[in-house]
Each structure stands twice: as C-alpha cells, then as structure tokens.
Amino acid sequence: MPEVSYPIWKGIPAVKNNNVYSYHNNASWHYTGTIASSQMLDDVLESIVK
C-alpha cells in the first residue's frame, strides 16, 4: 500500500486494518473493455486470496 499522509486516509477502517490493495498505474485493466474488466477481477481475486 502506498504511504499516504492525509489524516483522513489513515482514519479509514480498511486502512487501519491493512485491508487496502494498490496496483501499479500501468496495470492493463486501467483501460476499458471486456478484457480489461476480466483482468481487473483476476487481479482483485489474487489480492484477496493471498
């Protein structure tokens, strides 16, 4: 997770409990379309199953 110094960010329960996942800004699913949507789901599932 990237380091964010905003107090409001640090107060979010998911952030406090380390339940936030970040992806590189070059991730292919930042584009739109069926393949990008499928890639986004794959990346999210991979992150939460770890």
mmCIF entry with sequence, helices, sheets and N, C-alpha, C, O atoms, coordinates in Angstrom:
data_MODEL
# 
_entry.id   MODEL 
# 
_entity.id                         1 
_entity.type                       polymer 
_entity.pdbx_number_of_molecules   1 
# 
_entity_poly.entity_id                      1 
_entity_poly.type                           'polypeptide(L)' 
_entity_poly.nstd_linkage                   no 
_entity_poly.nstd_monomer                   no 
_entity_poly.pdbx_seq_one_letter_code       MPEVSYPIWKGIPAVKNNNVYSYHNNASWHYTGTIASSQMLDDVLESIVK 
_entity_poly.pdbx_seq_one_letter_code_can   MPEVSYPIWKGIPAVKNNNVYSYHNNASWHYTGTIASSQMLDDVLESIVK 
_entity_poly.pdbx_strand_id                 A 
# 
loop_
_entity_poly_seq.entity_id 
_entity_poly_seq.num 
_entity_poly_seq.mon_id 
_entity_poly_seq.hetero 
1 1  MET n 
1 2  PRO n 
1 3  GLU n 
1 4  VAL n 
1 5  SER n 
1 6  TYR n 
1 7  PRO n 
1 8  ILE n 
1 9  TRP n 
1 10 LYS n 
1 11 GLY n 
1 12 ILE n 
1 13 PRO n 
1 14 ALA n 
1 15 VAL n 
1 16 LYS n 
1 17 ASN n 
1 18 ASN n 
1 19 ASN n 
1 20 VAL n 
1 21 TYR n 
1 22 SER n 
1 23 TYR n 
1 24 HIS n 
1 25 ASN n 
1 26 ASN n 
1 27 ALA n 
1 28 SER n 
1 29 TRP n 
1 30 HIS n 
1 31 TYR n 
1 32 THR n 
1 33 GLY n 
1 34 THR n 
1 35 ILE n 
1 36 ALA n 
1 37 SER n 
1 38 SER n 
1 39 GLN n 
1 40 MET n 
1 41 LEU n 
1 42 ASP n 
1 43 ASP n 
1 44 VAL n 
1 45 LEU n 
1 46 GLU n 
1 47 SER n 
1 48 ILE n 
1 49 VAL n 
1 50 LYS n 
# 
_struct_asym.id          A 
_struct_asym.entity_id   1 
# 
loop_
_struct_conf.conf_type_id 
_struct_conf.id 
_struct_conf.pdbx_PDB_helix_id 
_struct_conf.beg_label_comp_id 
_struct_conf.beg_label_asym_id 
_struct_conf.beg_label_seq_id 
_struct_conf.pdbx_beg_PDB_ins_code 
_struct_conf.end_label_comp_id 
_struct_conf.end_label_asym_id 
_struct_conf.end_label_seq_id 
_struct_conf.pdbx_end_PDB_ins_code 
_struct_conf.beg_auth_comp_id 
_struct_conf.beg_auth_asym_id 
_struct_conf.beg_auth_seq_id 
_struct_conf.end_auth_comp_id 
_struct_conf.end_auth_asym_id 
_struct_conf.end_auth_seq_id 
_struct_conf.pdbx_PDB_helix_class 
_struct_conf.details 
_struct_conf.pdbx_PDB_helix_length 
HELX_P HELX_P1 AA1 PRO A 7  ? LYS A 10 ? PRO A 7  LYS A 10 1 ? 4  
HELX_P HELX_P2 AA2 PRO A 13 ? LYS A 16 ? PRO A 13 LYS A 16 1 ? 4  
HELX_P HELX_P3 AA3 SER A 28 ? HIS A 30 ? SER A 28 HIS A 30 5 ? 3  
HELX_P HELX_P4 AA4 THR A 34 ? VAL A 49 ? THR A 34 VAL A 49 1 ? 16 
# 
_struct_conf_type.id          HELX_P 
_struct_conf_type.criteria    ? 
_struct_conf_type.reference   ? 
# 
loop_
_atom_site.group_PDB 
_atom_site.id 
_atom_site.type_symbol 
_atom_site.label_atom_id 
_atom_site.label_alt_id 
_atom_site.label_comp_id 
_atom_site.label_asym_id 
_atom_site.label_entity_id 
_atom_site.label_seq_id 
_atom_site.pdbx_PDB_ins_code 
_atom_site.Cartn_x 
_atom_site.Cartn_y 
_atom_site.Cartn_z 
_atom_site.occupancy 
_atom_site.B_iso_or_equiv 
_atom_site.pdbx_formal_charge 
_atom_site.auth_seq_id 
_atom_site.auth_comp_id 
_atom_site.auth_asym_id 
_atom_site.auth_atom_id 
_atom_site.pdbx_PDB_model_num 
ATOM 1   N N  . MET A 1 1  ? 0.843   -1.171  0.000   1.00 0.00 ? 1  MET A N  1 
ATOM 2   C CA . MET A 1 1  ? 0.000   0.000   0.000   1.00 0.00 ? 1  MET A CA 1 
ATOM 3   C C  . MET A 1 1  ? 0.890   1.237   0.000   1.00 0.00 ? 1  MET A C  1 
ATOM 4   O O  . MET A 1 1  ? 1.861   1.307   0.753   1.00 0.00 ? 1  MET A O  1 
ATOM 5   N N  . PRO A 1 2  ? 0.563   2.206   -0.837  1.00 0.00 ? 2  PRO A N  1 
ATOM 6   C CA . PRO A 1 2  ? 1.381   3.422   -0.858  1.00 0.00 ? 2  PRO A CA 1 
ATOM 7   C C  . PRO A 1 2  ? 1.219   4.209   0.435   1.00 0.00 ? 2  PRO A C  1 
ATOM 8   O O  . PRO A 1 2  ? 0.159   4.188   1.061   1.00 0.00 ? 2  PRO A O  1 
ATOM 9   N N  . GLU A 1 3  ? 2.257   4.887   0.817   1.00 0.00 ? 3  GLU A N  1 
ATOM 10  C CA . GLU A 1 3  ? 2.205   5.711   2.025   1.00 0.00 ? 3  GLU A CA 1 
ATOM 11  C C  . GLU A 1 3  ? 1.473   7.000   1.699   1.00 0.00 ? 3  GLU A C  1 
ATOM 12  O O  . GLU A 1 3  ? 1.907   7.771   0.844   1.00 0.00 ? 3  GLU A O  1 
ATOM 13  N N  . VAL A 1 4  ? 0.375   7.227   2.376   1.00 0.00 ? 4  VAL A N  1 
ATOM 14  C CA . VAL A 1 4  ? -0.416  8.445   2.202   1.00 0.00 ? 4  VAL A CA 1 
ATOM 15  C C  . VAL A 1 4  ? -0.462  9.138   3.551   1.00 0.00 ? 4  VAL A C  1 
ATOM 16  O O  . VAL A 1 4  ? -0.782  8.511   4.561   1.00 0.00 ? 4  VAL A O  1 
ATOM 17  N N  . SER A 1 5  ? -0.148  10.416  3.578   1.00 0.00 ? 5  SER A N  1 
ATOM 18  C CA . SER A 1 5  ? -0.024  11.114  4.853   1.00 0.00 ? 5  SER A CA 1 
ATOM 19  C C  . SER A 1 5  ? -1.279  11.872  5.272   1.00 0.00 ? 5  SER A C  1 
ATOM 20  O O  . SER A 1 5  ? -1.274  12.522  6.317   1.00 0.00 ? 5  SER A O  1 
ATOM 21  N N  . TYR A 1 6  ? -2.347  11.807  4.493   1.00 0.00 ? 6  TYR A N  1 
ATOM 22  C CA . TYR A 1 6  ? -3.561  12.515  4.861   1.00 0.00 ? 6  TYR A CA 1 
ATOM 23  C C  . TYR A 1 6  ? -4.205  11.872  6.085   1.00 0.00 ? 6  TYR A C  1 
ATOM 24  O O  . TYR A 1 6  ? -4.441  10.664  6.088   1.00 0.00 ? 6  TYR A O  1 
ATOM 25  N N  . PRO A 1 7  ? -4.494  12.655  7.126   1.00 0.00 ? 7  PRO A N  1 
ATOM 26  C CA . PRO A 1 7  ? -5.104  12.094  8.335   1.00 0.00 ? 7  PRO A CA 1 
ATOM 27  C C  . PRO A 1 7  ? -6.424  11.370  8.062   1.00 0.00 ? 7  PRO A C  1 
ATOM 28  O O  . PRO A 1 7  ? -6.713  10.347  8.683   1.00 0.00 ? 7  PRO A O  1 
ATOM 29  N N  . ILE A 1 8  ? -7.214  11.896  7.146   1.00 0.00 ? 8  ILE A N  1 
ATOM 30  C CA . ILE A 1 8  ? -8.498  11.249  6.870   1.00 0.00 ? 8  ILE A CA 1 
ATOM 31  C C  . ILE A 1 8  ? -8.288  9.850   6.275   1.00 0.00 ? 8  ILE A C  1 
ATOM 32  O O  . ILE A 1 8  ? -9.058  8.931   6.554   1.00 0.00 ? 8  ILE A O  1 
ATOM 33  N N  . TRP A 1 9  ? -7.252  9.698   5.463   1.00 0.00 ? 9  TRP A N  1 
ATOM 34  C CA . TRP A 1 9  ? -6.928  8.397   4.869   1.00 0.00 ? 9  TRP A CA 1 
ATOM 35  C C  . TRP A 1 9  ? -6.560  7.398   5.965   1.00 0.00 ? 9  TRP A C  1 
ATOM 36  O O  . TRP A 1 9  ? -7.035  6.263   5.969   1.00 0.00 ? 9  TRP A O  1 
ATOM 37  N N  . LYS A 1 10 ? -5.718  7.831   6.883   1.00 0.00 ? 10 LYS A N  1 
ATOM 38  C CA . LYS A 1 10 ? -5.273  6.946   7.954   1.00 0.00 ? 10 LYS A CA 1 
ATOM 39  C C  . LYS A 1 10 ? -6.403  6.587   8.923   1.00 0.00 ? 10 LYS A C  1 
ATOM 40  O O  . LYS A 1 10 ? -6.282  5.623   9.678   1.00 0.00 ? 10 LYS A O  1 
ATOM 41  N N  . GLY A 1 11 ? -7.501  7.351   8.908   1.00 0.00 ? 11 GLY A N  1 
ATOM 42  C CA . GLY A 1 11 ? -8.630  7.075   9.780   1.00 0.00 ? 11 GLY A CA 1 
ATOM 43  C C  . GLY A 1 11 ? -9.636  6.089   9.208   1.00 0.00 ? 11 GLY A C  1 
ATOM 44  O O  . GLY A 1 11 ? -10.555 5.672   9.913   1.00 0.00 ? 11 GLY A O  1 
ATOM 45  N N  . ILE A 1 12 ? -9.481  5.710   7.955   1.00 0.00 ? 12 ILE A N  1 
ATOM 46  C CA . ILE A 1 12 ? -10.408 4.772   7.323   1.00 0.00 ? 12 ILE A CA 1 
ATOM 47  C C  . ILE A 1 12 ? -10.152 3.377   7.899   1.00 0.00 ? 12 ILE A C  1 
ATOM 48  O O  . ILE A 1 12 ? -9.008  2.923   7.921   1.00 0.00 ? 12 ILE A O  1 
ATOM 49  N N  . PRO A 1 13 ? -11.207 2.686   8.369   1.00 0.00 ? 13 PRO A N  1 
ATOM 50  C CA . PRO A 1 13 ? -11.020 1.362   8.984   1.00 0.00 ? 13 PRO A CA 1 
ATOM 51  C C  . PRO A 1 13 ? -10.257 0.363   8.107   1.00 0.00 ? 13 PRO A C  1 
ATOM 52  O O  . PRO A 1 13 ? -9.426  -0.386  8.621   1.00 0.00 ? 13 PRO A O  1 
ATOM 53  N N  . ALA A 1 14 ? -10.515 0.337   6.825   1.00 0.00 ? 14 ALA A N  1 
ATOM 54  C CA . ALA A 1 14 ? -9.799  -0.598  5.953   1.00 0.00 ? 14 ALA A CA 1 
ATOM 55  C C  . ALA A 1 14 ? -8.309  -0.305  5.933   1.00 0.00 ? 14 ALA A C  1 
ATOM 56  O O  . ALA A 1 14 ? -7.498  -1.229  5.874   1.00 0.00 ? 14 ALA A O  1 
ATOM 57  N N  . VAL A 1 15 ? -7.938  0.964   5.982   1.00 0.00 ? 15 VAL A N  1 
ATOM 58  C CA . VAL A 1 15 ? -6.527  1.344   6.007   1.00 0.00 ? 15 VAL A CA 1 
ATOM 59  C C  . VAL A 1 15 ? -5.907  0.945   7.343   1.00 0.00 ? 15 VAL A C  1 
ATOM 60  O O  . VAL A 1 15 ? -4.807  0.394   7.381   1.00 0.00 ? 15 VAL A O  1 
ATOM 61  N N  . LYS A 1 16 ? -6.611  1.223   8.432   1.00 0.00 ? 16 LYS A N  1 
ATOM 62  C CA . LYS A 1 16 ? -6.116  0.863   9.760   1.00 0.00 ? 16 LYS A CA 1 
ATOM 63  C C  . LYS A 1 16 ? -5.876  -0.638  9.890   1.00 0.00 ? 16 LYS A C  1 
ATOM 64  O O  . LYS A 1 16 ? -4.938  -1.072  10.559  1.00 0.00 ? 16 LYS A O  1 
ATOM 65  N N  . ASN A 1 17 ? -6.732  -1.424  9.244   1.00 0.00 ? 17 ASN A N  1 
ATOM 66  C CA . ASN A 1 17 ? -6.643  -2.889  9.339   1.00 0.00 ? 17 ASN A CA 1 
ATOM 67  C C  . ASN A 1 17 ? -5.835  -3.510  8.206   1.00 0.00 ? 17 ASN A C  1 
ATOM 68  O O  . ASN A 1 17 ? -5.837  -4.729  8.035   1.00 0.00 ? 17 ASN A O  1 
ATOM 69  N N  . ASN A 1 18 ? -5.144  -2.676  7.434   1.00 0.00 ? 18 ASN A N  1 
ATOM 70  C CA . ASN A 1 18 ? -4.309  -3.135  6.320   1.00 0.00 ? 18 ASN A CA 1 
ATOM 71  C C  . ASN A 1 18 ? -5.101  -3.964  5.308   1.00 0.00 ? 18 ASN A C  1 
ATOM 72  O O  . ASN A 1 18 ? -4.624  -4.989  4.822   1.00 0.00 ? 18 ASN A O  1 
ATOM 73  N N  . ASN A 1 19 ? -6.307  -3.510  4.999   1.00 0.00 ? 19 ASN A N  1 
ATOM 74  C CA . ASN A 1 19 ? -7.160  -4.181  4.016   1.00 0.00 ? 19 ASN A CA 1 
ATOM 75  C C  . ASN A 1 19 ? -7.315  -3.355  2.749   1.00 0.00 ? 19 ASN A C  1 
ATOM 76  O O  . ASN A 1 19 ? -8.388  -3.331  2.146   1.00 0.00 ? 19 ASN A O  1 
ATOM 77  N N  . VAL A 1 20 ? -6.256  -2.683  2.348   1.00 0.00 ? 20 VAL A N  1 
ATOM 78  C CA . VAL A 1 20 ? -6.258  -1.878  1.138   1.00 0.00 ? 20 VAL A CA 1 
ATOM 79  C C  . VAL A 1 20 ? -5.206  -2.440  0.201   1.00 0.00 ? 20 VAL A C  1 
ATOM 80  O O  . VAL A 1 20 ? -4.085  -2.735  0.616   1.00 0.00 ? 20 VAL A O  1 
ATOM 81  N N  . TYR A 1 21 ? -5.565  -2.586  -1.041  1.00 0.00 ? 21 TYR A N  1 
ATOM 82  C CA . TYR A 1 21 ? -4.655  -3.135  -2.035  1.00 0.00 ? 21 TYR A CA 1 
ATOM 83  C C  . TYR A 1 21 ? -4.408  -2.087  -3.105  1.00 0.00 ? 21 TYR A C  1 
ATOM 84  O O  . TYR A 1 21 ? -5.337  -1.404  -3.536  1.00 0.00 ? 21 TYR A O  1 
ATOM 85  N N  . SER A 1 22 ? -3.180  -1.958  -3.526  1.00 0.00 ? 22 SER A N  1 
ATOM 86  C CA . SER A 1 22 ? -2.881  -0.997  -4.584  1.00 0.00 ? 22 SER A CA 1 
ATOM 87  C C  . SER A 1 22 ? -2.297  -1.746  -5.772  1.00 0.00 ? 22 SER A C  1 
ATOM 88  O O  . SER A 1 22 ? -1.705  -2.816  -5.628  1.00 0.00 ? 22 SER A O  1 
ATOM 89  N N  . TYR A 1 23 ? -2.474  -1.171  -6.916  1.00 0.00 ? 23 TYR A N  1 
ATOM 90  C CA . TYR A 1 23 ? -1.995  -1.753  -8.166  1.00 0.00 ? 23 TYR A CA 1 
ATOM 91  C C  . TYR A 1 23 ? -1.182  -0.707  -8.900  1.00 0.00 ? 23 TYR A C  1 
ATOM 92  O O  . TYR A 1 23 ? -1.459  0.490   -8.821  1.00 0.00 ? 23 TYR A O  1 
ATOM 93  N N  . HIS A 1 24 ? -0.187  -1.173  -9.606  1.00 0.00 ? 24 HIS A N  1 
ATOM 94  C CA . HIS A 1 24 ? 0.677   -0.280  -10.375 1.00 0.00 ? 24 HIS A CA 1 
ATOM 95  C C  . HIS A 1 24 ? -0.165  0.480   -11.387 1.00 0.00 ? 24 HIS A C  1 
ATOM 96  O O  . HIS A 1 24 ? -1.095  -0.081  -11.966 1.00 0.00 ? 24 HIS A O  1 
ATOM 97  N N  . ASN A 1 25 ? 0.146   1.732   -11.601 1.00 0.00 ? 25 ASN A N  1 
ATOM 98  C CA . ASN A 1 25 ? -0.663  2.540   -12.515 1.00 0.00 ? 25 ASN A CA 1 
ATOM 99  C C  . ASN A 1 25 ? -0.535  2.113   -13.973 1.00 0.00 ? 25 ASN A C  1 
ATOM 100 O O  . ASN A 1 25 ? -1.245  2.637   -14.831 1.00 0.00 ? 25 ASN A O  1 
ATOM 101 N N  . ASN A 1 26 ? 0.352   1.180   -14.264 1.00 0.00 ? 26 ASN A N  1 
ATOM 102 C CA . ASN A 1 26 ? 0.460   0.644   -15.620 1.00 0.00 ? 26 ASN A CA 1 
ATOM 103 C C  . ASN A 1 26 ? -0.360  -0.624  -15.792 1.00 0.00 ? 26 ASN A C  1 
ATOM 104 O O  . ASN A 1 26 ? -0.294  -1.259  -16.844 1.00 0.00 ? 26 ASN A O  1 
ATOM 105 N N  . ALA A 1 27 ? -1.133  -1.006  -14.780 1.00 0.00 ? 27 ALA A N  1 
ATOM 106 C CA . ALA A 1 27 ? -1.936  -2.226  -14.865 1.00 0.00 ? 27 ALA A CA 1 
ATOM 107 C C  . ALA A 1 27 ? -2.852  -2.152  -16.086 1.00 0.00 ? 27 ALA A C  1 
ATOM 108 O O  . ALA A 1 27 ? -3.470  -1.122  -16.356 1.00 0.00 ? 27 ALA A O  1 
ATOM 109 N N  . SER A 1 28 ? -2.923  -3.239  -16.801 1.00 0.00 ? 28 SER A N  1 
ATOM 110 C CA . SER A 1 28 ? -3.666  -3.251  -18.061 1.00 0.00 ? 28 SER A CA 1 
ATOM 111 C C  . SER A 1 28 ? -5.149  -2.967  -17.870 1.00 0.00 ? 28 SER A C  1 
ATOM 112 O O  . SER A 1 28 ? -5.811  -2.502  -18.797 1.00 0.00 ? 28 SER A O  1 
ATOM 113 N N  . TRP A 1 29 ? -5.678  -3.239  -16.688 1.00 0.00 ? 29 TRP A N  1 
ATOM 114 C CA . TRP A 1 29 ? -7.117  -3.062  -16.505 1.00 0.00 ? 29 TRP A CA 1 
ATOM 115 C C  . TRP A 1 29 ? -7.509  -1.612  -16.247 1.00 0.00 ? 29 TRP A C  1 
ATOM 116 O O  . TRP A 1 29 ? -8.685  -1.330  -16.015 1.00 0.00 ? 29 TRP A O  1 
ATOM 117 N N  . HIS A 1 30 ? -6.556  -0.690  -16.283 1.00 0.00 ? 30 HIS A N  1 
ATOM 118 C CA . HIS A 1 30 ? -6.909  0.725   -16.173 1.00 0.00 ? 30 HIS A CA 1 
ATOM 119 C C  . HIS A 1 30 ? -7.596  1.205   -17.446 1.00 0.00 ? 30 HIS A C  1 
ATOM 120 O O  . HIS A 1 30 ? -8.143  2.307   -17.488 1.00 0.00 ? 30 HIS A O  1 
ATOM 121 N N  . TYR A 1 31 ? -7.565  0.388   -18.461 1.00 0.00 ? 31 TYR A N  1 
ATOM 122 C CA . TYR A 1 31 ? -8.253  0.708   -19.708 1.00 0.00 ? 31 TYR A CA 1 
ATOM 123 C C  . TYR A 1 31 ? -9.658  0.125   -19.627 1.00 0.00 ? 31 TYR A C  1 
ATOM 124 O O  . TYR A 1 31 ? -9.948  -0.629  -18.698 1.00 0.00 ? 31 TYR A O  1 
ATOM 125 N N  . THR A 1 32 ? -10.518 0.441   -20.550 1.00 0.00 ? 32 THR A N  1 
ATOM 126 C CA . THR A 1 32 ? -11.883 -0.067  -20.522 1.00 0.00 ? 32 THR A CA 1 
ATOM 127 C C  . THR A 1 32 ? -12.061 -1.198  -21.510 1.00 0.00 ? 32 THR A C  1 
ATOM 128 O O  . THR A 1 32 ? -11.283 -1.347  -22.453 1.00 0.00 ? 32 THR A O  1 
ATOM 129 N N  . GLY A 1 33 ? -13.085 -1.986  -21.286 1.00 0.00 ? 33 GLY A N  1 
ATOM 130 C CA . GLY A 1 33 ? -13.404 -3.066  -22.199 1.00 0.00 ? 33 GLY A CA 1 
ATOM 131 C C  . GLY A 1 33 ? -13.534 -4.386  -21.472 1.00 0.00 ? 33 GLY A C  1 
ATOM 132 O O  . GLY A 1 33 ? -13.232 -4.491  -20.283 1.00 0.00 ? 33 GLY A O  1 
ATOM 133 N N  . THR A 1 34 ? -13.980 -5.374  -22.185 1.00 0.00 ? 34 THR A N  1 
ATOM 134 C CA . THR A 1 34 ? -14.242 -6.692  -21.616 1.00 0.00 ? 34 THR A CA 1 
ATOM 135 C C  . THR A 1 34 ? -12.982 -7.346  -21.085 1.00 0.00 ? 34 THR A C  1 
ATOM 136 O O  . THR A 1 34 ? -12.993 -7.889  -19.980 1.00 0.00 ? 34 THR A O  1 
ATOM 137 N N  . ILE A 1 35 ? -11.902 -7.309  -21.837 1.00 0.00 ? 35 ILE A N  1 
ATOM 138 C CA . ILE A 1 35 ? -10.653 -7.936  -21.407 1.00 0.00 ? 35 ILE A CA 1 
ATOM 139 C C  . ILE A 1 35 ? -10.095 -7.213  -20.191 1.00 0.00 ? 35 ILE A C  1 
ATOM 140 O O  . ILE A 1 35 ? -9.608  -7.853  -19.259 1.00 0.00 ? 35 ILE A O  1 
ATOM 141 N N  . ALA A 1 36 ? -10.160 -5.896  -20.190 1.00 0.00 ? 36 ALA A N  1 
ATOM 142 C CA . ALA A 1 36 ? -9.677  -5.122  -19.042 1.00 0.00 ? 36 ALA A CA 1 
ATOM 143 C C  . ALA A 1 36 ? -10.500 -5.432  -17.799 1.00 0.00 ? 36 ALA A C  1 
ATOM 144 O O  . ALA A 1 36 ? -9.944  -5.552  -16.707 1.00 0.00 ? 36 ALA A O  1 
ATOM 145 N N  . SER A 1 37 ? -11.795 -5.560  -17.943 1.00 0.00 ? 37 SER A N  1 
ATOM 146 C CA . SER A 1 37 ? -12.652 -5.889  -16.801 1.00 0.00 ? 37 SER A CA 1 
ATOM 147 C C  . SER A 1 37 ? -12.311 -7.264  -16.249 1.00 0.00 ? 37 SER A C  1 
ATOM 148 O O  . SER A 1 37 ? -12.280 -7.455  -15.033 1.00 0.00 ? 37 SER A O  1 
ATOM 149 N N  . SER A 1 38 ? -12.061 -8.202  -17.113 1.00 0.00 ? 38 SER A N  1 
ATOM 150 C CA . SER A 1 38 ? -11.682 -9.545  -16.688 1.00 0.00 ? 38 SER A CA 1 
ATOM 151 C C  . SER A 1 38 ? -10.349 -9.525  -15.952 1.00 0.00 ? 38 SER A C  1 
ATOM 152 O O  . SER A 1 38 ? -10.194 -10.202 -14.935 1.00 0.00 ? 38 SER A O  1 
ATOM 153 N N  . GLN A 1 39 ? -9.390  -8.760  -16.452 1.00 0.00 ? 39 GLN A N  1 
ATOM 154 C CA . GLN A 1 39 ? -8.082  -8.646  -15.809 1.00 0.00 ? 39 GLN A CA 1 
ATOM 155 C C  . GLN A 1 39 ? -8.219  -8.008  -14.434 1.00 0.00 ? 39 GLN A C  1 
ATOM 156 O O  . GLN A 1 39 ? -7.550  -8.423  -13.488 1.00 0.00 ? 39 GLN A O  1 
ATOM 157 N N  . MET A 1 40 ? -9.083  -6.999  -14.316 1.00 0.00 ? 40 MET A N  1 
ATOM 158 C CA . MET A 1 40 ? -9.299  -6.348  -13.031 1.00 0.00 ? 40 MET A CA 1 
ATOM 159 C C  . MET A 1 40 ? -9.827  -7.356  -12.014 1.00 0.00 ? 40 MET A C  1 
ATOM 160 O O  . MET A 1 40 ? -9.346  -7.390  -10.882 1.00 0.00 ? 40 MET A O  1 
ATOM 161 N N  . LEU A 1 41 ? -10.790 -8.163  -12.388 1.00 0.00 ? 41 LEU A N  1 
ATOM 162 C CA . LEU A 1 41 ? -11.331 -9.175  -11.479 1.00 0.00 ? 41 LEU A CA 1 
ATOM 163 C C  . LEU A 1 41 ? -10.260 -10.185 -11.084 1.00 0.00 ? 41 LEU A C  1 
ATOM 164 O O  . LEU A 1 41 ? -10.170 -10.572 -9.919  1.00 0.00 ? 41 LEU A O  1 
ATOM 165 N N  . ASP A 1 42 ? -9.458  -10.607 -12.035 1.00 0.00 ? 42 ASP A N  1 
ATOM 166 C CA . ASP A 1 42 ? -8.363  -11.545 -11.726 1.00 0.00 ? 42 ASP A CA 1 
ATOM 167 C C  . ASP A 1 42 ? -7.392  -10.935 -10.719 1.00 0.00 ? 42 ASP A C  1 
ATOM 168 O O  . ASP A 1 42 ? -6.990  -11.603 -9.766  1.00 0.00 ? 42 ASP A O  1 
ATOM 169 N N  . ASP A 1 43 ? -7.012  -9.675  -10.921 1.00 0.00 ? 43 ASP A N  1 
ATOM 170 C CA . ASP A 1 43 ? -6.073  -9.020  -10.018 1.00 0.00 ? 43 ASP A CA 1 
ATOM 171 C C  . ASP A 1 43 ? -6.658  -8.869  -8.624  1.00 0.00 ? 43 ASP A C  1 
ATOM 172 O O  . ASP A 1 43 ? -5.962  -9.106  -7.636  1.00 0.00 ? 43 ASP A O  1 
ATOM 173 N N  . VAL A 1 44 ? -7.916  -8.483  -8.526  1.00 0.00 ? 44 VAL A N  1 
ATOM 174 C CA . VAL A 1 44 ? -8.554  -8.317  -7.222  1.00 0.00 ? 44 VAL A CA 1 
ATOM 175 C C  . VAL A 1 44 ? -8.664  -9.655  -6.508  1.00 0.00 ? 44 VAL A C  1 
ATOM 176 O O  . VAL A 1 44 ? -8.340  -9.747  -5.324  1.00 0.00 ? 44 VAL A O  1 
ATOM 177 N N  . LEU A 1 45 ? -9.107  -10.675 -7.192  1.00 0.00 ? 45 LEU A N  1 
ATOM 178 C CA . LEU A 1 45 ? -9.212  -12.005 -6.573  1.00 0.00 ? 45 LEU A CA 1 
ATOM 179 C C  . LEU A 1 45 ? -7.856  -12.506 -6.096  1.00 0.00 ? 45 LEU A C  1 
ATOM 180 O O  . LEU A 1 45 ? -7.752  -13.079 -5.012  1.00 0.00 ? 45 LEU A O  1 
ATOM 181 N N  . GLU A 1 46 ? -6.833  -12.298 -6.886  1.00 0.00 ? 46 GLU A N  1 
ATOM 182 C CA . GLU A 1 46 ? -5.487  -12.709 -6.496  1.00 0.00 ? 46 GLU A CA 1 
ATOM 183 C C  . GLU A 1 46 ? -5.051  -11.987 -5.230  1.00 0.00 ? 46 GLU A C  1 
ATOM 184 O O  . GLU A 1 46 ? -4.406  -12.585 -4.369  1.00 0.00 ? 46 GLU A O  1 
ATOM 185 N N  . SER A 1 47 ? -5.392  -10.716 -5.106  1.00 0.00 ? 47 SER A N  1 
ATOM 186 C CA . SER A 1 47 ? -5.005  -9.935  -3.936  1.00 0.00 ? 47 SER A CA 1 
ATOM 187 C C  . SER A 1 47 ? -5.711  -10.396 -2.668  1.00 0.00 ? 47 SER A C  1 
ATOM 188 O O  . SER A 1 47 ? -5.089  -10.479 -1.609  1.00 0.00 ? 47 SER A O  1 
ATOM 189 N N  . ILE A 1 48 ? -6.991  -10.695 -2.764  1.00 0.00 ? 48 ILE A N  1 
ATOM 190 C CA . ILE A 1 48 ? -7.738  -11.018 -1.548  1.00 0.00 ? 48 ILE A CA 1 
ATOM 191 C C  . ILE A 1 48 ? -7.598  -12.471 -1.141  1.00 0.00 ? 48 ILE A C  1 
ATOM 192 O O  . ILE A 1 48 ? -7.961  -12.828 -0.020  1.00 0.00 ? 48 ILE A O  1 
ATOM 193 N N  . VAL A 1 49 ? -7.082  -13.321 -2.018  1.00 0.00 ? 49 VAL A N  1 
ATOM 194 C CA . VAL A 1 49 ? -6.923  -14.741 -1.684  1.00 0.00 ? 49 VAL A CA 1 
ATOM 195 C C  . VAL A 1 49 ? -5.570  -15.002 -1.021  1.00 0.00 ? 49 VAL A C  1 
ATOM 196 O O  . VAL A 1 49 ? -5.384  -16.049 -0.400  1.00 0.00 ? 49 VAL A O  1 
ATOM 197 N N  . LYS A 1 50 ? -4.633  -14.078 -1.141  1.00 0.00 ? 50 LYS A N  1 
ATOM 198 C CA . LYS A 1 50 ? -3.286  -14.251 -0.570  1.00 0.00 ? 50 LYS A CA 1 
ATOM 199 C C  . LYS A 1 50 ? -3.326  -14.610 0.879   1.00 0.00 ? 50 LYS A C  1 
ATOM 200 O O  . LYS A 1 50 ? -2.278  -14.788 1.500   1.00 0.00 ? 50 LYS A O  1 
# 
